[in-house]
Amino acid sequence: MKLKVDKKLCQGHNRCVVLAGDLFDADDDGYAFIVRQPETEEEIQLARRIVRACPERAVILSED
């Protein structure tokens, strides 16, 4: 599984950072970026939760 943040869609709400600070962080402008990819089944489930929680649908989880 591979996480990605679509920078064109991200509005800096940072729900992903709050819910999964091990996987996400925010840059100096407040926009999310990926710190590391999910590795465990628990992290993958958390990543799926983040995808659903993003108001702009800027977080993408693919099968890559």
Helices and strands as residue ranges (DSSP letters): E 2-5, H 15-19, E 24-26, E 32-34, H 41-53, E 59-62
